[in-house]
Amino acid sequence: MIRPRAVIPSHANEVATTGGIVTAGSRTARFIDLLSSGAPPLHDVRDDVRDSLVPRRKIKIPVYTPRSGVTMEFDSHAGCRAGCR
């Protein structure tokens, strides 16, 4: 599986933003909500019955919405350094 540090959603065939703001109710908005609420860890294998007693933490993945004419710059850890909101 892929474990992205950050994502830039593509919103083809849908008006996903208006004035640089994500349109409420769009597929892009739903995608952002799903990632912002936290994804389960990649390895959710429980080796022992005791593992079922330990809560698994969710991983929050930053989402950067692309905007026309704006160049975004990222560092090697997927942290946005310029052009992101």
QUIVEN-V31912 format. One record per run of one state. SS is the DSSP state (A for helix, B for strand, O for the rest). FROM is the first residue (numbers start at 1). LEN is the number of residues. If there is no record, write none. Layout:
((SS,FROM,LEN) (SS,FROM,LEN))
//
This chain:
((O,1,5) (B,6,2) (O,8,9) (B,17,2) (O,19,2) (B,21,2) (O,23,4) (A,27,10) (O,37,2) (B,39,1) (O,40,9) (A,49,5) (O,54,5) (B,59,1) (O,60,2) (B,62,2) (O,64,9) (B,73,2) (O,75,5) (B,80,3) (O,83,3))
//
